[in-house]
Amino acid sequence: MPVRDVEGTTHGFLVARRAHSGEIVAEGDLIETVRDGRIDSRLVFNFPDGSVHEETVVFSQNGVFSLDTYKLVERGPAFPVQTEIFAEREGKTSRGRYQLHSRHQNGTEDNSSGELDLPADVYNGMIVMLVRNLAPESRQTIHVLAFTPKPMLVELDLTPGGKETVQVGDRHISAMHYVLKPKLGVIRAAVAALIGKTPPDYHCWITRASPSAFVAIDGPLYTGGPIWHIEAVSPHMPVHPVARQ
């Protein structure tokens, strides 16, 4: 994926809501820092029951985006499977290695490690950033790693779905809606349907002004999870009356 908007140091604030009721279920932070010419991107969601979803990606952006390392940790009662995943690219090759540990509610555990295919267009943890970097009205197909528990490459179509209006304070501005559709292939799709793990489409909204900005995304945080609405929020001060002199 070509780089259109260069990433840099930033701190964004997020909330995750139930898609139907709007109830806030978790609060999050997206923190990006520049280290040795690479971007270290860390997304953390904290839940009231102490559960944590933490996703860390290290990537380069020398003309095109390239994932170097990926780490995912999900723990606590909000997640039916306690998961720790780590994957890394071997230099500038299309090969990599992974480690996985997961513990299910029934006490069974999965532990695996080994080599994996890591093509140049694998972008776990970078999807929203890639949508922001799409050329206007363009469509792109990329890959992500799905861990079942062994790693599996899955195609993901990023397709524009039309313009919509969003509110920023008292203003109304235009945003582009994108549909993010996983493509499993005929055999994998049939198997996924049989075991009840067919991944749903994700829906993402960004503003197209330069530089582009994230608005919201709808989708599950984990396989088989509920659809949550994740949106950007801004800190604000409570309004106090002006003291009279």
C-alpha positions, 0 to 999 in steps of 0.5 A: 500500500503506497504511503499518502499520509505519513504517520508520526507521533500522535495520541488519539482517544477512542470509545467502544460502544454496543452497536445497537444500544450505544452503551460504552463498553470500553475506553481506549487510546491509540499512541504512535511514536517514531523510533529509529525511522519506524512507527510503533503503534499501540492500541489499548482498550480497557474494560470496566471489569479489568479486561484488556485488549492491547494490539501493538504494531511496528511498521515502516513507511518508506514509500509503502507501508510494511509490517515488521512486528505484530503483537496481540494480547486479550485477557479478562472476562470480556474475552472467551479466549485469553490470547497472546500472539506475536509475529515478526518478519525476517528482515525484508523477506516474505517469511516470518515467525510466530508464537501463540498461547491461548486459554479457553474457558473450559481450561484447554490451551493452545500453544504453537510457534513456527514459521509463516508466510508474511507477504508484503501486503500483510497489515494486521493492526493497520487497517484503519490507517490503510483506509485513510491512505486509499486514493479517493474512490479507489478499492484495494485488496490486502491480506491479514493473518487469522489465527485459528489457532494456526496462522492463516492468510485471509484476503480483505477487500477495502471497498468505498461505500459512498459518502455520508454526513457526520457531525463535528461539534456544531458542524456537519462534514462529509465522510467516506464509508468503506466496507471491509470484506474478508474473502475466505475462498469457497472451501474455507468459507464453507468450513467457517459457516459450519463451525459458526466462525464466518467473519462479518464485514467491517464498516469504517468511516473517514474524512477525506480532507487532507490529511484524512481523519478516522471517524469510526469503525463497526466490527468485532474485536475478536473472532465470533465477538459482538459488533462494537462501534468504535469511534474517535472522541476528544477531551473537553473541559467542563463548562464553568461560569465566568467568575465576576470581578 
